[in-house]
Structure formats: C-alpha cells, structure tokens
Amino acid sequence: MGTIYVTDRDGLEHEIAAQEGENLMEILRDGGLPIEGICGGVCVCSTCHVYVAKDWITKSGTRDDDEQVMVEDSGSYQDSSRLACQIEFTPVLEGMRLTLAPEF
C-alpha cells in the first residue's frame, strides 16, 4: 500500500491510499474524488485528466499517441497532462503529487 497526494478542483489537498497494480483513475475514484472515468479506463475519453507535478512527470511514464490526442482535445491541456487511467501505481510513484484538471 502506498500514498499519493491529490489537489482537487477547489485547491484542497487529499492524501489517498494507493494499491500497487491499480491505475490512478481507480485510486482517485475509490478515494472519493470526482473522477468520472466514463470510458472505464480504456483511453477514449478525458474525464480522468490530471496534471502530474513537475517532479513526477518522468517517473509516471510517457503518453502514447492515443493519450496525447485525448489530453490535447480536453480543452485544458498542459505539458504535465496525463489521463489517470493510463498510469499504473507502482512503488516508484510513492508520494506522487497531482492535480485534477478542470471538468471537461
């Protein structure tokens, strides 16, 4: 079990328990944060759009082409944009910080 730190859309930070092997969308949703994940985590919507803190961008992996298209089309793209469903929690991400993107 690990921990991630998430800033919600109101600017409040939450400490969320994270289970290795789950994707961040599941972790955020199970932690009570307002993440829709309409597509169920298959990278065809952007309702789990997050901004990864600068220090965690490299550790969280890279966007593939499909994810890149989805975050760019979200209307709130930033260089640190990711879809939470595309990031699997591993021990490397212990203490990760991210922010929920504006609702689509």
Secondary structure, 3 states (H helix, E strand, C coil): CEEEEEECCCCCEEEEEECCCCEHHHHHHHCCCCCCCCCCCCCCCCCCEEEECHHHCCCCCCCCHHHHHHHHCCCCCCCCEEEHHHCECCHHHCCCEEEECCCC
